[in-house]
């Protein structure tokens, strides 16, 4: 699904040269038909999933109109959640690189680090912004960088998001490992990351973050972006939103309920420090 965007000019040529059989939809450039809302995008993804099932395709890919991000559907016609899609890429990259070195945002599940270190590799944790991820991908040794919203970077090609390249590399990685997307997704370890947003006036954000650092004094923390506090392997991350008057909280734990509880605890702490 080209999403009525500009990749319709390049995608057919690239996939044709790869020898892929492609069923193309929304394959004309039409800015008046570009989908902008999350609800419309989800509906298009469901339509793509139905087409994958009815056509017997190996996988489906929906490229955003800007040509940067990709959402995936596996061969059984199941939309792949974007956090799992990132893990799938990390898994495949780890299989084909002797010592995988990948870059991911600091809000990404600890499962990424487990997967990479199990193969003797290294994780580069970055700030949440695409610019930070792009900068990290350009560092020596990094073979893959990816975010949680369908943006993937293969630095040997370009240190920036590229939807067509992401699909092409996915096909290559699946071919080299002799597996399918659904097999990779079904084999992924479970993750439990919860997220909460706390409305916070612009003028309070700085003081909230300073007070948070003071309150967490003595705890194990990192400040790559915002403040990330660890409790054993569990963690909570608090980051001011760069464009909206709110603070974002992520938390990861051993199960969904524990992650939600930890996120709620830190959200309450932000509200307390906000005053």
C-alpha positions as CSV (number, residue, x, y, z in Angstrom):
1,X,0.0,0.0,0.0
2,X,1.7,3.2,-1.2
3,X,-0.7,5.4,0.6
4,X,-1.1,7.8,-2.4
5,X,2.5,9.0,-1.7
6,X,5.6,9.6,-3.7
7,X,7.1,6.1,-3.2
8,X,4.8,4.9,-6.0
9,X,7.4,6.4,-8.3
10,X,10.3,4.3,-6.9
11,X,8.8,1.3,-5.2
12,X,7.6,-0.6,-8.3
13,X,11.0,-0.2,-9.9
14,X,12.9,-1.4,-6.8
15,X,10.6,-4.4,-6.0
16,X,10.5,-5.3,-9.7
17,X,14.3,-5.5,-9.9
18,X,14.2,-7.7,-6.7
19,X,11.9,-10.1,-8.6
20,X,9.1,-9.7,-6.2
21,X,5.4,-10.3,-7.2
22,X,3.6,-7.2,-5.8
23,X,-0.1,-6.4,-5.5
24,X,-0.1,-2.6,-5.3
25,X,-2.9,-0.6,-3.9
26,X,-3.4,3.2,-3.5
27,X,-0.6,3.4,-6.1
28,X,-1.1,6.8,-7.5
29,X,0.1,10.2,-6.2
30,X,-2.9,12.1,-4.9
31,X,-2.4,14.6,-2.1
32,X,-6.1,15.0,-1.7
33,X,-6.5,11.4,-0.8
34,X,-3.6,11.1,1.6
35,X,-4.7,9.7,5.0
36,X,-3.8,11.9,7.9
37,X,-5.7,10.6,10.9
38,X,-4.8,7.5,13.0
39,X,-8.2,6.1,12.6
40,X,-8.1,6.2,8.8
41,X,-4.6,4.7,8.8
42,X,-5.8,1.8,11.0
43,X,-8.7,1.2,8.6
44,X,-6.3,1.1,5.6
45,X,-4.1,-1.3,7.5
46,X,-7.1,-3.6,8.1
47,X,-7.9,-3.4,4.4
48,X,-4.3,-4.4,3.6
49,X,-4.6,-7.3,6.0
50,X,-7.7,-8.6,4.2
51,X,-5.9,-8.3,0.9
52,X,-2.9,-10.3,2.2
53,X,-5.2,-13.1,3.3
54,X,-7.3,-13.2,0.1
55,X,-4.3,-13.0,-2.2
56,X,-2.1,-15.5,-0.3
57,X,0.7,-13.0,0.0
58,X,3.8,-13.6,2.1
59,X,3.4,-10.3,3.8
60,X,2.0,-6.8,3.5
61,X,3.5,-3.4,3.9
62,X,1.9,0.0,4.2
63,X,4.2,2.9,3.4
64,X,3.3,6.3,4.8
65,X,2.7,9.1,2.3
66,X,6.1,10.7,3.1
67,X,7.8,7.5,2.2
68,X,9.6,7.2,5.6
69,X,7.6,4.8,7.8
70,X,6.2,1.3,7.3
71,X,3.5,-0.7,9.0
72,X,3.5,-4.5,8.4
73,X,1.1,-7.4,8.0
74,X,2.3,-11.0,8.3
75,X,1.5,-13.8,5.9
76,X,-1.5,-14.8,8.0
77,X,-3.0,-11.4,7.5
78,X,-2.3,-10.2,11.0
79,X,-1.2,-6.6,11.4
80,X,2.1,-6.5,13.3
81,X,2.1,-4.1,16.2
82,X,4.8,-1.5,15.7
83,X,6.7,-2.5,18.9
84,X,6.8,-6.1,17.7
85,X,7.8,-5.0,14.2
86,X,10.9,-3.3,15.7
87,X,11.8,-6.4,17.6
88,X,11.3,-8.5,14.4
89,X,13.9,-6.3,12.6
90,X,16.3,-6.5,15.5
91,X,15.9,-10.3,15.6
92,X,16.6,-10.6,11.9
93,X,19.5,-8.2,11.9
94,X,21.0,-10.1,14.8
95,X,20.8,-13.4,12.9
96,X,22.8,-12.1,9.9
97,X,25.4,-10.0,11.6
98,X,28.1,-11.7,13.6
99,X,28.3,-8.9,16.2
100,X,25.1,-6.8,15.8
101,X,25.3,-3.1,16.9
102,X,21.9,-1.5,16.8
103,X,20.5,1.9,18.0
104,X,17.0,2.3,19.5
105,X,15.3,5.1,21.5
106,X,15.5,4.9,25.3
107,X,11.8,4.1,25.6
108,X,12.3,0.8,23.8
109,X,11.7,-2.5,25.6
110,X,14.7,-4.1,27.4
111,X,14.0,-7.2,25.3
112,X,16.0,-5.5,22.5
113,X,19.1,-5.4,24.7
114,X,18.5,-9.0,25.7
115,X,18.2,-10.1,22.1
116,X,21.3,-8.2,21.0
117,X,23.5,-9.1,23.9
118,X,22.6,-12.8,23.5
119,X,24.3,-12.6,20.1
120,X,27.4,-10.7,21.5
121,X,26.2,-7.4,20.2
122,X,25.7,-3.9,21.6
123,X,22.8,-1.5,21.9
124,X,23.1,2.3,21.4
125,X,20.4,4.0,23.4
126,X,19.2,7.3,22.0
127,X,16.9,10.2,22.6
128,X,13.4,9.8,21.4
129,X,13.6,12.2,18.4
130,X,14.1,10.9,14.9
131,X,17.1,13.2,14.5
132,X,18.8,11.6,17.5
133,X,18.2,8.1,16.1
134,X,19.5,9.2,12.7
135,X,22.6,10.7,14.3
136,X,23.3,7.5,16.3
137,X,22.8,5.4,13.1
138,X,25.7,7.2,11.5
139,X,28.2,6.2,14.1
140,X,30.8,3.6,13.3
141,X,29.6,0.0,13.6
142,X,25.9,0.6,13.8
143,X,24.1,-1.7,11.3
144,X,20.5,-0.9,12.1
145,X,18.5,1.8,13.9
146,X,14.8,1.7,14.5
147,X,12.0,3.5,16.4
148,X,8.6,2.4,17.8
149,X,6.5,4.1,15.1
150,X,7.6,2.2,12.0
151,X,10.8,4.1,11.1
152,X,13.8,2.0,10.3
153,X,17.3,3.0,9.3
154,X,20.0,0.9,7.5
155,X,23.1,3.1,7.6
156,X,24.9,1.3,4.9
157,X,22.3,2.8,2.6
158,X,21.2,6.0,4.2
159,X,21.2,7.3,7.8
160,X,17.5,8.2,7.7
161,X,14.1,6.6,7.6
162,X,13.2,5.1,4.2
163,X,10.1,3.0,3.7
164,X,11.0,1.3,0.4
165,X,14.4,0.4,1.7
166,X,12.9,-1.0,4.9
167,X,10.6,-3.3,2.9
168,X,13.5,-4.3,0.6
169,X,15.7,-5.1,3.6
170,X,12.9,-7.1,5.3
171,X,12.6,-9.2,2.2
172,X,16.4,-9.7,2.1
173,X,16.6,-10.6,5.8
174,X,13.8,-13.1,5.5
175,X,15.4,-14.7,2.5
176,X,18.8,-14.9,4.1
177,X,17.4,-16.5,7.2
178,X,15.0,-18.8,5.4
179,X,12.1,-17.8,7.6
180,X,8.8,-15.9,7.3
181,X,7.5,-12.8,9.0
182,X,4.9,-14.7,11.0
183,X,7.5,-17.2,12.3
184,X,9.7,-14.3,13.5
185,X,6.9,-12.5,15.2
186,X,5.5,-15.6,16.8
187,X,9.0,-16.4,18.2
188,X,9.5,-13.0,19.9
189,X,9.7,-12.8,23.6
190,X,6.8,-11.0,25.3
191,X,7.1,-7.3,26.2
192,X,5.2,-5.3,28.8
193,X,5.5,-1.5,28.3
194,X,2.8,0.9,29.5
195,X,2.5,4.6,28.6
196,X,0.7,7.5,30.3
197,X,0.5,11.2,29.5
198,X,0.3,13.8,32.2
199,X,-0.9,17.3,31.2
200,X,1.7,19.7,32.5
201,X,1.9,23.5,31.9
202,X,4.9,24.6,29.9
203,X,6.2,26.8,32.8
204,X,6.1,23.8,35.2
205,X,8.1,21.3,33.1
206,X,11.5,22.4,34.1
207,X,10.8,22.4,37.8
208,X,9.0,19.0,37.5
209,X,12.1,17.4,36.0
210,X,14.5,19.0,38.5
211,X,12.3,17.9,41.4
212,X,12.1,14.4,40.0
213,X,15.9,14.1,39.8
214,X,16.1,15.3,43.4
215,X,13.3,12.9,44.5
216,X,15.1,9.9,42.8
217,X,18.5,10.8,44.4
218,X,20.2,7.5,45.2
219,X,18.2,5.5,42.7
220,X,19.8,4.1,39.6
221,X,18.9,6.6,36.8
222,X,20.0,7.6,33.3
223,X,19.4,10.9,31.6
224,X,19.8,10.2,27.9
225,X,16.3,11.8,27.4
226,X,14.3,12.9,30.4
227,X,14.9,10.7,33.5
228,X,14.8,6.9,33.4
229,X,14.7,5.2,36.8
230,X,15.5,1.5,37.3
231,X,14.2,-1.0,39.9
232,X,16.1,-4.1,39.1
233,X,15.2,-4.8,35.5
234,X,12.0,-2.8,35.6
235,X,12.2,0.9,34.7
236,X,10.1,4.0,34.3
237,X,10.9,6.9,31.9
238,X,9.7,10.5,32.3
239,X,10.1,12.8,29.3
240,X,8.6,16.2,28.7
241,X,6.8,16.4,25.3
242,X,8.7,18.7,23.0
243,X,5.6,20.2,21.3
244,X,2.7,19.8,23.7
245,X,2.1,20.8,27.4
246,X,2.4,17.3,28.8
247,X,4.9,14.9,30.2
248,X,5.1,11.4,28.9
249,X,5.7,8.4,31.2
250,X,6.7,4.9,30.0
251,X,7.3,1.9,32.3
252,X,8.3,-1.7,31.7
253,X,7.9,-4.7,34.1
254,X,7.5,-8.4,34.1
255,X,3.8,-8.4,33.3
256,X,1.2,-5.9,32.0
257,X,-0.4,-5.2,35.3
258,X,3.0,-4.4,36.9
259,X,4.0,-2.1,34.0
260,X,0.7,-0.2,34.2
261,X,1.1,0.1,38.0
262,X,4.6,1.4,37.7
263,X,3.6,3.9,35.0
264,X,0.7,5.1,37.1
265,X,3.0,5.5,40.1
266,X,5.4,7.8,38.2
267,X,2.5,9.7,36.6
268,X,1.1,10.4,40.1
269,X,4.6,11.5,41.1
270,X,4.7,14.0,38.2
271,X,1.3,15.3,39.2
272,X,2.6,15.8,42.8
273,X,5.7,17.6,41.6
274,X,3.7,19.7,39.2
275,X,1.7,21.1,42.1
